Amino acid sequence: MTNHEMMEIAMRQSAEDIGCRAEAFKSDKNVVLAFRLGKNARKYLKEPITCNFVSYGNNVVAASISETMDVVSEYVEKFKFYHCFETPNLHWLNERLIAKGHKICFMAEYYLPDINRCPELSCAYETRILNQEGFRELYLPEWSNALCSDRRHLDVLGVGAYEGNRLIGLAACSADCEDMWQIGVDVLPEYRRRGIACALTSALAREIISREKVPFYCTAWSNVRSVRNAVKSGFVPTWVEMTAKPAVIVDGMNL
């Protein structure tokens, strides 16, 4: 699998997630369209979604419900596409969304591996490949980034680091869409800064690719530790997203 093939798969998935064609992300002009969550969208995407902004670095593709379409259209016309994901411009958007009963909710940066520099990293601990059966007893708070107890059936593959028989680090992936598996990683606090996370992440990425799936990795832009892990593991920033939802849902998250 080449970098180009992985990029094409990611764009097709993003198109399915918001209801556009993959070619929209390659345009040098911004695109605004009606939001539609496709039947093959990432499985953790849940409506109601007010609007979603996606950029692969060429433009911004914005999908919106009819109620906020005028605000979204004005926003992407008013600001450069790469400024649509940052303050102070976000305040302009959020104030107008609030007036309609909606708020900015999620912002995230997504990464794909660079196939030309996927490192074979090692750590000082034994590593083991895990499958769904091996995850059964691991749905615990310390592994909540690697595994998701609400979607256990999607957790399909992992690589664990062990000191003796004690699990000290875990990278696992969720089959969130047909062709792309998302990686999450956890390391016990007393074992951090020893190269375990990047060794596990890079090993899992290679395992995913060997199964002809595309590994992807997601961080908040401010999670510097996670960003460093992605880069050390051979991943590169590929696309960004910003999502708005009804204000009542956003406010509920802050309780």
C-alpha positions as CSV (number, residue, x, y, z in Angstrom):
1,M,0.0,0.0,0.0
2,T,1.4,3.4,-1.0
3,N,1.0,6.8,0.7
4,H,-1.1,7.9,-2.3
5,E,-3.5,4.9,-1.9
6,M,-3.9,5.6,1.8
7,M,-4.6,9.2,1.2
8,E,-7.3,8.3,-1.4
9,I,-8.9,5.9,1.0
10,A,-8.9,8.5,3.8
11,M,-10.5,11.1,1.5
12,R,-13.2,8.6,0.4
13,Q,-14.0,8.0,4.0
14,S,-14.2,11.7,4.9
15,A,-16.5,12.1,1.9
16,E,-18.7,9.3,3.3
17,D,-18.7,11.0,6.7
18,I,-20.2,14.3,5.6
19,G,-21.9,13.5,2.3
20,C,-19.7,14.8,-0.5
21,R,-17.4,13.4,-3.2
22,A,-13.7,12.8,-2.4
23,E,-12.7,15.2,-5.2
24,A,-14.0,18.0,-3.1
25,F,-11.0,17.8,-0.8
26,K,-8.6,18.3,-3.7
27,S,-10.1,21.5,-5.0
28,D,-8.4,24.8,-4.4
29,K,-11.8,26.4,-3.7
30,N,-13.9,26.0,-0.6
31,V,-16.9,23.7,-0.8
32,V,-20.2,24.1,1.2
33,L,-22.9,21.4,1.0
34,A,-25.8,19.9,2.9
35,F,-24.6,17.5,5.6
36,R,-25.4,13.9,5.2
37,L,-24.0,11.1,7.3
38,G,-23.3,8.2,4.9
39,K,-24.3,4.6,5.7
40,N,-20.6,3.7,5.8
41,A,-19.5,6.6,7.9
42,R,-17.2,6.1,10.8
43,K,-19.1,4.1,13.4
44,Y,-18.5,6.5,16.3
45,L,-20.0,9.5,14.5
46,K,-23.4,10.2,16.0
47,E,-26.2,12.6,15.0
48,P,-27.3,15.2,15.6
49,I,-24.4,17.0,13.9
50,T,-25.0,20.6,13.0
51,C,-22.0,21.1,10.7
52,N,-18.6,19.6,10.1
53,F,-15.5,21.4,8.6
54,V,-12.8,19.2,7.0
55,S,-9.5,20.2,5.4
56,Y,-6.8,18.1,3.8
57,G,-4.7,21.3,3.4
58,N,-6.1,22.4,0.0
59,N,-9.3,24.0,1.0
60,V,-12.1,23.6,3.6
61,V,-15.1,21.4,2.8
62,A,-18.0,22.4,5.1
63,A,-21.2,20.4,5.4
64,S,-24.1,21.9,7.3
65,I,-27.8,21.4,8.2
66,S,-30.1,23.8,6.5
67,E,-30.6,25.9,9.7
68,T,-27.0,27.0,9.9
69,M,-26.1,26.8,6.2
70,D,-26.1,30.6,5.8
71,V,-23.7,31.1,8.7
72,V,-21.3,28.3,7.5
73,S,-21.3,29.7,4.0
74,E,-20.5,33.2,5.2
75,Y,-17.7,31.9,7.5
76,V,-15.8,30.0,4.8
77,E,-16.1,33.0,2.4
78,K,-15.0,35.4,5.1
79,F,-11.8,33.7,6.3
80,K,-8.9,31.8,4.7
81,F,-9.5,28.1,4.9
82,Y,-6.6,27.5,7.2
83,H,-7.9,30.3,9.6
84,C,-11.3,28.6,9.8
85,F,-9.9,26.2,12.4
86,E,-8.4,28.8,14.8
87,T,-9.1,31.7,17.0
88,P,-10.0,34.5,16.9
89,N,-12.1,33.5,13.9
90,L,-13.8,30.7,15.7
91,H,-15.4,33.2,18.0
92,W,-17.1,34.8,15.0
93,L,-18.6,31.4,14.0
94,N,-19.5,30.3,17.5
95,E,-21.3,33.5,18.4
96,R,-23.5,33.1,15.3
97,L,-24.1,29.4,15.9
98,I,-25.1,30.1,19.5
99,A,-27.8,32.5,18.3
100,K,-29.3,29.5,16.4
101,G,-28.9,27.1,19.3
102,H,-25.7,25.4,18.4
103,K,-22.0,25.4,19.4
104,I,-18.6,24.3,18.3
105,C,-18.1,20.9,19.9
106,F,-15.0,18.9,18.6
107,M,-11.7,19.8,17.0
108,A,-9.2,17.2,16.0
109,E,-6.1,16.5,13.9
110,Y,-5.8,13.2,12.1
111,Y,-2.6,11.4,11.0
112,L,-1.7,8.7,8.4
113,P,1.6,6.7,8.4
114,D,4.3,7.6,5.9
115,I,4.9,4.3,4.4
116,N,8.5,5.3,3.5
117,R,9.5,5.9,7.1
118,C,7.4,3.5,9.3
119,P,10.1,2.7,11.9
120,E,10.7,-0.7,13.5
121,L,11.1,0.6,17.0
122,S,11.9,-1.5,20.0
123,C,11.5,-1.1,23.8
124,A,13.1,-2.9,26.7
125,Y,10.0,-5.0,27.2
126,E,8.4,-8.1,25.6
127,T,5.7,-7.3,23.1
128,R,2.8,-9.6,22.2
129,I,0.1,-9.4,19.5
130,L,-3.5,-9.4,21.0
131,N,-6.9,-10.1,19.4
132,Q,-10.4,-9.6,20.7
133,E,-10.1,-12.6,23.0
134,G,-7.1,-11.1,24.6
135,F,-8.9,-7.8,25.3
136,R,-11.7,-9.5,27.3
137,E,-10.3,-8.6,30.7
138,L,-8.7,-5.3,29.7
139,Y,-11.7,-2.9,29.6
140,L,-10.3,-0.9,32.6
141,P,-9.7,2.8,33.1
142,E,-5.9,2.5,32.5
143,W,-6.6,1.2,28.9
144,S,-9.4,3.6,28.0
145,N,-7.5,5.2,25.1
146,A,-6.5,1.9,23.5
147,L,-9.9,0.2,24.0
148,C,-13.5,1.4,24.0
149,S,-15.9,-0.5,26.3
150,D,-18.9,0.9,24.5
151,R,-17.8,-0.5,21.1
152,R,-16.0,-3.7,22.2
153,H,-16.9,-5.5,19.0
154,L,-14.9,-3.0,17.0
155,D,-11.6,-3.5,18.9
156,V,-9.9,-5.9,16.6
157,L,-6.2,-5.9,17.1
158,G,-3.5,-4.8,19.6
159,V,0.1,-4.9,20.6
160,G,0.9,-5.1,24.3
161,A,4.2,-4.5,26.2
162,Y,4.8,-6.8,29.2
163,E,7.1,-6.9,32.2
164,G,6.8,-10.5,33.1
165,N,3.1,-11.2,32.9
166,R,2.1,-7.7,33.7
167,L,0.7,-5.5,30.9
168,I,2.4,-2.1,31.1
169,G,1.5,-0.6,27.7
170,L,-1.1,-1.3,25.1
171,A,-1.8,0.0,21.5
172,A,-5.0,-1.2,20.0
173,C,-7.2,-0.4,17.0
174,S,-10.8,-0.1,16.4
175,A,-12.4,-1.0,13.1
176,D,-14.2,2.3,12.9
177,C,-14.8,2.0,9.1
178,E,-14.4,-0.7,6.5
179,D,-10.9,0.2,5.3
180,M,-9.5,2.3,8.1
181,W,-8.6,1.2,11.7
182,Q,-8.0,3.8,14.4
183,I,-5.1,3.4,16.8
184,G,-5.2,4.4,20.5
185,V,-2.4,3.8,23.0
186,D,-2.0,3.8,26.8
187,V,1.1,3.2,29.0
188,L,1.0,2.9,32.8
189,P,2.3,6.2,34.3
190,E,5.4,4.7,36.0
191,Y,6.6,3.3,32.6
192,R,6.2,6.4,30.5
193,R,9.1,8.2,28.7
194,R,10.8,4.9,27.9
195,G,9.8,4.6,24.2
196,I,7.0,2.1,24.9
197,A,4.2,4.1,23.3
198,C,5.9,4.7,20.0
199,A,7.3,1.1,19.8
200,L,3.7,-0.2,20.3
201,T,2.1,2.3,17.9
202,S,4.6,1.7,15.1
203,A,4.3,-2.1,15.5
204,L,0.5,-1.9,15.4
205,A,0.6,0.3,12.3
206,R,2.7,-2.2,10.5
207,E,0.3,-5.0,11.6
208,I,-2.7,-3.1,10.3
209,I,-1.0,-2.4,6.9
210,S,-0.1,-6.1,6.6
211,R,-3.9,-6.8,6.8
212,E,-4.5,-4.3,3.9
213,K,-6.2,-1.7,6.2
214,V,-5.2,1.9,6.7
215,P,-4.1,2.8,10.2
216,F,-5.0,6.3,11.4
217,Y,-4.3,8.2,14.6
218,C,-6.2,11.2,16.1
219,T,-5.1,13.9,18.6
220,A,-6.3,17.1,20.0
221,W,-3.9,19.8,18.6
222,S,-3.0,20.6,22.2
223,N,-2.1,17.1,23.3
224,V,1.6,17.5,22.6
225,R,2.5,14.1,24.1
226,S,0.2,12.3,21.8
227,V,1.4,14.4,18.8
228,R,5.0,13.5,19.6
229,N,4.1,9.8,19.7
230,A,2.4,10.0,16.3
231,V,5.4,11.6,14.7
232,K,7.9,9.2,16.3
233,S,5.8,6.3,15.2
234,G,6.0,7.4,11.5
235,F,2.7,9.2,11.2
236,V,2.3,12.6,9.6
237,P,-0.6,15.2,9.9
238,T,-3.1,14.6,7.1
239,W,-6.4,16.2,7.8
240,V,-8.2,18.3,10.4
241,E,-11.9,18.5,11.4
242,M,-14.1,20.7,13.4
243,T,-17.7,19.8,14.4
244,A,-20.6,21.7,15.8
245,K,-23.6,20.2,17.6
246,P,-26.7,21.5,19.3
247,A,-25.8,23.6,22.3
248,V,-27.7,21.4,24.7
249,I,-25.4,18.5,23.8
250,V,-22.3,20.6,24.2
251,D,-23.4,22.0,27.5
252,G,-24.2,18.5,28.7
253,M,-20.6,17.5,28.1
254,N,-19.4,20.3,30.4
255,L,-21.4,19.3,33.4
